[in-house]
Amino acid sequence: MEHAQEDEACLEQTQKYHVERPIYNQELLQGQLCRRERLSCSYLTFFFLLSIFSCSSKKAKSHLYSFIPILKWLPRYPVKEYLLGDIISGISTGVMQLPQGLAYALLAAVPPVFGLYSSFYPVFLYTFFGTSKHISIGTFAVISMMVGGVAVRVVPDEMVSMDYNSTNVTDMLASRDAKRVQVAVTLALLSGIIQLCLGLLRFGFVAIYLTEPLVRGFTTAAAVHVFTSQLKYLLGVKTNRYSGPLSVVYSIAAVLSEITTTNVASLIVGLTCIVMLLIGKEINLRFKKKLPVPIPMEIIVVIIGTGVSAGMNLTDSYGVDVVGNIPKGLRAPKFPEIRLIPTIFVDAVAIAIVGFSMAVSMAKIFALKHGYTIDGNQELIALGICNSVGSFFQSFPVTCSMSRSLVQESTGGKTQIAGTLSSIMVLLVIVAIGYLFEPLPQTVLAAIVMVNLKGMFKQFGDVAYFWRISRIELAIWVVAFVASLFLGLDYGLLTAVTFAMITVIYRTQSPQYRILGQIPDTDIYCDVEEYEEVKEHPGIKIFQANTSLYFANSESYMSALKKKTNDVEAGVKHEIANEELPVNGQFTSVDDSVQDRSPDELEYFMEPKTNVHSLILDFTPVNFVDSVGAKTLKSIIKEYKEVGVCVYIAGCSGPVMNELTRLNFFENTVTRDLLFHSIHDAVLACHVKDSSASQTVSVSPPQFFSCAVPNTFFRLYLPTTPVPQCLASSKHF
């Protein structure tokens, strides 16, 4: 085996290729290529309309399958192979969906039964329209918290108490809850419409603006918000719910101010449930491979808590708050409150994008693991339908749940049949046995929420991780966390996205500038300060910036170029291929040419240090150039030409070429002859021009560098330079 690997490595080292071709600038290259004829806009419009009105049955069927994916995979469903796994997965996920639906409704500031509605309708709809086989749609802590923040802001406790004349506290609370349900339901409609429109317009790429550090920092802050909001239920104290900037501070202060009124029975029940849940999760984690299905500790805790509460009459005997009335059966469809849309539009946009980002990121993980693909745009459409249609049946915004998705996948789920079965389990509770959970203490639900935040709190370890790999990504994480923690989830998300975009601008404004040199006897060019073997060509400077050229960095680009090409110390520091450089037709050393210069002369731009006759700008990393960047390029070419230095551009991509043409860059003295296909083409052209321009300068004859590829032959003309021992020994040359 070792000999085989050695032979393979030796074969790789001895493989060579030969190429023989002219030195290509863009003018010559374009002259030898024939452009394809492009259809005009009118023809494209005609063919587009023709394709719409002459849609074949096959194409219509394809569009239908794309919009409703279940039509494609359900007829081919392998019952014997998949059904048992989907049934087990559906039951396991359903027993998690039930308590989480009840618990996350508290986060959304609505009665618990609306969490059950949100765990049925959207989950059932996703089966028909979703492309992921494994994610579990439904209530999720972060989205529920965002919904609750909006509901509390729009319908605060104070407004209800002022608007309601009755002294009956129960009626007042019922009125408040009804208004908050209207806000939550309208949020679901609006966020669903936004997701649906983005999906139909193929805007699935919007999720890329929520980078991983941003999302993790944001969700970590959301976990702190969620944990803080559940403290009052765990302790059994009565405090108002806060939203907006500094809501976390106000919530903690309110709980601490009422800490003396803690309900001991509620605290004992809550802590007991937390311990049981943590033990259960640890057992599931340690014996993951041995257990056929995870132990459903959440439903076990709910059943035990309900039984203990009913048996000991915790409400009347100890004043423990319970879930209360759970209406039996489904509600009739009702249109959401449209008048609330202007008030909650910005929040709906944030919820729509965050919800989609959570779902598509989780879906991609499972798709990669199991070898299938998902359609980001169809996922937007599916979520949009789930939220918008679900809003008519009193559900609040939903997305993918990480914990339930992991359970659905790990217990053998193969398709969304598992999700359908889990939603049917929730439906049975709604229409038949929901009343059994009315004695369930709210502190039990708070315990479930808190324990499910464990994974999010582990994300604090990201600080050390991003510190090691990227300080900029660490800054994004910290800003997302701090802003979301203190400004609220809505303003915090906006701040984090803005900061992430600013970091992109910062990176393009502060790129790395390098002078490149050649690895001897190759056409490869690298940073002269990084590798000892790399040599600069006499009289040629190759400048590279790893960014595009536009208004934000054009000034720094020119400044760095002047500094790099005028830096006398750099001329001494970098090893040149020829120790003696021709100056004014005579040979002189670098030290002599530097010593003959006065300090005042060295301050001028391009002070006549005539050992540099050509400047090559490597445009390989450049993705775009704007009008300011084009003017900067013209200025560089003009100023260097005045001091006898020719400027060339190498590696310019097609789109950048088109932009320069559109910006009228090629006119007067600037022609396409200055642009070369590669750095090596430009270097060879500089040598040819310099040797023909100065007859007194002795130039070594070129040598041939060649390597072999079947049926391809080309030859690279390289100036004679000594081959470093470490490279020569590899037998590449």
Steps between C-alpha positions, in 0.01 A plus 500: 500500500781737593686420177185571299463840666866580438469402133190718466677797661803447275274486193337828599842665533628376163188585298559790264316690233613696193332813368599718209301815429546874435513760775136602530374844580126559494507666158671198342293248691168665411606515137538122490170422672155503343226631727169322516207697368274608783127542457376855535269599784197504270571144386551385858166654599332331205641157588413550869137578419494214250624258768226616735212468254629184335565311823499129425332248726842368600617845603177570688542170682856593591386836642225327697745247648735783589224693680350193672794260551288233671343414163843387384617287792179364655405269205851349524492468880660165599254388766693196624828688535384838633163466675615347830779757541262786419242374751755473783647839406156661477396376843833605657478845345131534589560439870754784488280725289217495752681636809713738294189641332346570839826644638593722205152651498599665829799651321270633229283664771189305394297228677651148478233360269626725219833322525312178421337661197845614383627144546229353275408711197850611385649156559229334293535753217878467483462133406353606165722796413837445672809349338682385816435143614608543860438843655217545749294813438311658788554724800856612573633695797670786312208571266249464785703748704502747212124462462451550873710815497283652227176392669603652834616822331178545304271384785673579831337417831451867581296569185257217573449608861428857389272406211297241690240638742410172670650422838495129421866398468414184306312696235782753478762230444279329243468827311876552508570148378247535217668817376844342519373199306387742227850648485665155488262372233546811284876459534464146367298622201738784415824304550351215295411736214852645510655152485262395223583807290874456550472137397296572187747774403790253554649702785616200699850647509396758765600249768868544409497840668439322830848356540569218745670724763209743477234231537680332788555828684138597440359165619724506807358840595150366428572212738581753774173684422306174516664386823434835664135499394447160663640594840170642621318174411768292669486709817125554487527880535271758338681751280430682177654382173733745329603544138730726303840644602630393843207261546738241647619747761146603589384137521783399734447810713126425523560138603758602762266763641235230554739225609357504854161393364640182344252211501702222663277223365535634146879524539529144634289357218697697239843402633394135526391505138828665393702228675289223344532652151876545530544141618281373218690697236832377637379139485381551142835648407717235664298200385401642164615194306345248736155659537258423212330835561588786737326500835215757462580681823302811410166320464583291808560816702177652366298192595658476847462874558137493394428201721671647806326836449158340468555254785637757748281785374803727474296793370267535798732364769826673406406767246696342213410647160376241251430491127129542549225467246586311179204522261398171345501472121627718217404862446316625195716688247528872573661779301790672683486867595627684191507838679797378706724452194660851496591464869668161470639502144869539594469230765337267246794547262746409775295195605464387138873516427612349833243221471611416148867514597445254786303259282725502193822466701367194684357356178838535327674312781270198466500516120880487497504216751249283311598588144208694358441862404261765622365801315547819702235687304248218543580497873405868509175421320427210736560709812298784351204269442535346848496840671248684283243218477555405865422858605138453392478217754653700788861383482796731561828505295694175492825365363725196537575376851858379544430259786193340339674476162789310658253262665303455177817413309672289766195279567487375143286756321539477122235741367254763617249222569660511845410870528142426396468232770635738764243763397222239520605424858464869585160501325379214721592702808319809367175323412489234770721515809622859520295564814713246689793745490310789660652430850855507355710751701655780296827444684524158326478671162762752614729211596456344154588830330805560719646153451452523122721812504799290607626461143474872433690589816783274382548752221687723746792274411496669157691792653815291546451330163462820297785661697728232359381503139374854424482817708255657253257209535544526877405868477187407302406243766556742787310784333209269414489373858536834679267689265230231514536471877463868582312648202251217461493224239356719222734798527785269597461299180495818291811627676681170453421481127615860455823431684562184295468705181736762642760228559478410131568864409784509753660192346486651152634832631786332682621224271841339488738659249783285368790514258521177304801317366559190293577149616801435275436307178121502547213727409393520866521830690487536879564755774870594508490555875357157575723257310879499477508341155283769339693755290397836357575567135749784445315820417152348547270550796193277530241648737199310638213599730256231613192714445294672236569860399221746578427832669560375856856378447628674187701755700660237724572290189696783339682585824604139555612471138723808528643380829572147375657610173697791652618325813879507487526262792285254314738522208785394727298247699357302210738277313518595135571243230798708376727666756600777260224718359523718187464871581528763223664247270766399753522224756498602864417334828186564699703648787675750272173616345350553843800682643505748209150622595440788737228467767299775332499316168376181660186676625374574147260267326687265271830674557715410199621163621512364149569140592119456486377526143177296519216468751252211482173522691367153579122519460434132566330569840299795362128425470375841393614855423281810526542843336727625781716190470525546121609864545757386756640249250526769233677728745747225592578429133547870426720585800729200457529564127628852573797352682567235238327203657257298292195367683338169403196319637502120529232242574205729433179293494231529234242679721762752613601554135138571414473746789815684387363517146168635625686763705687622187831390644646402163546828321786727392822363651345204682450204267437132542866439418573582864288207622642149511342164557742406779783647705752292309382634165545852633848422638618354171360798310690733735825313431446514125421870505790587732753303293387663175488849653848490651763348269776566751342279763610139485209261534552130551340281233175334605489137584219255447307357790288204409281229648271241320122455471363259234409668170593846632823684427602844607825662604554752778776755432674577826805716570806311608518485878672260733279221634498477882637177632175413682302536175758341272506188712129444438575431129225727378723671248 
